[in-house]
Amino acid sequence: MIKAMYTASTGMSAQARAVDVISNNLANVNTNGFKKSQVDFQDLLYVDVQRPGVATAQGLEAPNGFQIGSGTRAVSTTKVFSQGVLEPTGRELDVAIEGAGFLKIQTPNGQTAYTRSGTLQLDADLNLVTSEGYTLDPQIALPNDVIAVSIGKDGTVSAITSGSPETATIAGQITLSRFVNPAGLASLGGNLLAETPSSGTPSDVTPGEEGTGTLAQGFLERGNVDVVSELVKLIVAQRAYEINSRSIRASDQMMSTANGIVQ
């Protein structure tokens, strides 16, 4: 009975972690480029009362064993990189990635990070930067007299200037980074992801090549969170938490009954 309490407590703890992850998914339903996470569970050690195949008599073996599990635990979270909905914004510096790949940026401390959020801005030096002011890698600077910007599907950035309104000037090339295992990227917050040994080394390529997606100017990729699906998961996790608490209550009542017999 005491073992049942400990086993049920692991279930409550695991479901609480699941609710934490689901809550974060729902909180970021409108976050640009956000990718939802799912919790992976793993059963714990088993107590072998009788191993399968144990000899029960001469020449006979038990077809089944008798194993009692010790519960469960949340072992990892896996990011789901399905495509989010592309929402038109009409803003010429907004870009969405249709398909695989990440924008590569440089943070002020020199760290390289990656993002799916294409809300680009211009800083005081007319460099293309993220909403936090992080520069794209490779860095792209626009002419001082720029009046319009065009971003092609292949990442080519062209500028129309007041001095030459009839001719487009190539200002730079946006590249995309591709990972063998994007689920292995580490979340840094602020829509940023970092390379890890599990993600593998990135390949920087032109959008549309080597399995990467293309860019869509004037669009933003919304988070890939399905609210209805997450709410169903939330209900399931809540009910599983309640059921595990009932197991603890039932074990407590059985112990109380046993103590009553002694008295």
N, C-alpha and C positions, 0 to 999 in steps of 0.2 A: 504493500500500500504506500509506503514511503517512497519507493522507487517510482510509483505512478505519479506522485506529486512532482518529483524532479523531472520526469519525462514530460508531463503536461506544462511545466514551467518553461521548458525549452521551446515548446510550441508557442506559448504566449510571447516569449521574447522574439522569436522569429517573425511572428505576425506583426508585432510592433515595428520591427525593422521594415517590413513590407509596407506598412501604412506610411512610414517616413518617406519611402521612395515614391509611393503613389502621390503623396501630398506635394512633393517637389515637382513631379510631372504636371500636376494640375496647376500649381502656382506659376509654371512657365508655359502655359498653353499659348500665350501671345508673345513669347520671347522669340525674336528673330533667329532662325537657324538652330533652335534648340532641338536636341534629340533626346527622346524619352529613354528611361532606364527600366529594366525589369530585374527582379530579384531572383537569384538562383538558390534553391534550397538543397540541403544534403542531409541524409539520415546519419545518425550517430552510431557509436559502437553497439554491438549486440552481445548479450549474455547467452552463452551456449549452454543451455540445460542438457541438450543432447544434440550432437552433431549428426547431420544427415549421413547415412551410410554406415552407422555404427552397427557392429555385429550384435544381433539380438539372440541368436542361437547358432549352433554349428551350421555353417553354410548359408545363414540368413542374415540379411542386412536391413536396417530400418529404411523404408523408402522416403521418410520425411524426418526432418530434425525438429528441435524445439528451441527456438531462439527468441529472446525477448529484447526488443529494441530499446534504445535509451533516448529517443526523441529526435529532434531535428535542429538545424541551425541555418542561418542565412550565410552562404559561403561567398557570394559575390554579387555584383550588379553588372549587368550587361547593357551597353548602349545599343539602341536600335536605330540604324541609320537609314530608315526608309525615307522617301522623299516627302517633304512637307508641302503644303499648298503654296503655290506662287500667287502672291497678291499684288495687283498692279498699284503703283504709287504715283506714277507720272513724274517722278523726280529723276533727273538724268544721272545723278551720282549713285542711285540705288541699283545694286546688281544682285541677282539671285543665281545660284548654281543649279542647273538642271542636270542632275546625275551625281556621280561620285566626285570627290575632290574637296579641297579646303583652300581658302585664301591664306597665304603665308604672310605673317607680320613680324615686326621687330618691336619689342617693348623697350622702354627707356633704359632698363638695366642690361640691355644687350641680349636678352633671352629671345629665342625664336618660339613663336606660338602660332596656332592655327585656328581658324574660325570658319563657320558657315554663314555668319552674319555679314551681309553685304551693304550695310548702311555706311557708305563712304562720305567723307567730308573733305573740305579744303582747309589747310592750316594757313597761317600768315604768309608762308613762303610758297603757297599754291601747290603744296604736296598733297597727294591723295592719302588720307589717313582714316582710321576708324573713328567711331564715336568717342573713344577715349583718347584720341590723338596719336595712336600708334601708327607708324608708317608701314605701308605695304613693302614687301620684299619680293621682287626688286622695287626700289623707290621710283615713283612716277611724279614728275613735276610738270605743271601746266604753264604755258606762256603767260606773261604778265597781262596781256591784253585779251585774254580768252573771253569769249562771249557765249560759247556753247561747247558741250562735250559729247562725244559719241563713243560708246563702248561696244565693240563688236562681239559676236558670239565666241570668237577665238581669243578674246581678251585684248584686242588691239584698241588702244585709247587714242582717239583723234580729237583735236581741238580746232575750233573755228575762232579766229582772232579778228579783232576790229581792224587791224592793219591789212588783213588778207581774207575778207569775208567769203570769197568765192573758192578758196582752196583750203582743204583740211590738212592740218599739220600733225604728223604722228608724234605723240608725246611719250609713248611707252607701251609696254606689253605686260598685261596681268597674267601671271601663271597660276596654275593650280598644283597643289601637292597631293599626291596619292600614296596611301599606305596599304600594305599587304593586309594588315589586321587593324582597321580603324577602331574596332571595339576595345583595343588595348591602349588607346590614348587616355591620358589623365586629364580630368576636368580641373581647370584652374579658377573657374568663376569668371564672370564678365564675358561670357560667350567664347572663352578661350580654351583651347586644348593644347596639351604638351606631348611631345614624343616620349615614348618609353621603350624599353627593350622588347616588350610584348607587341607593340605596334609595328615594329620594324622601321627601317630607314626610309624616309619619304623620297619620292621621285617627283621632281619639279618639271612639269610639262605644260605645253600649250593646251588650253581648254579644247576639249573634243578629241584629244589624242591619247592613246594608250589607256583607254578605258575611263578617262575622266569625262565629266559633263561639260556642257557649254554654259556661257553666261547669258543672262537675260537682263538687258538694261531696262530700268524703270519698274522693276519688280523686286519684291522681297520674299524670301522663303520663311513662312511661319513655322512654328514648332510642329512636330509630327505627332503631337499628343491627341489621341481620340478621347474626348471627354467622356462619352458614354461608356467606352471600354474601361477607362480608368475608374469610373464610378462603380461599375460592376465588380472590378477587382477589389475596390475599397470595401464593398459590402461583403464579399467573400472573405476577405481578411478579417473584418470585424466579427463575422459569425464564427470563423475558425478560432479567433481569440476567445470568444464567449464559450465555445464548446470545450476548449482546453481548460478554462476556468471551472467549468462544470466537472471536469474530470478531477480537479483538485478538490472540489467540494465533495464529490462522491467518495474520494479516498479518505477525506477527513471524517465523513459520516461513518464509513466502515471502521475506522480506527476508534471512533467514539463508541460504536456498538461493541467492539471487542473489549474496550476498557470497561464498558458497563457490565459485561459478563463476569469480569474479574471481581468487580465490586459486589 
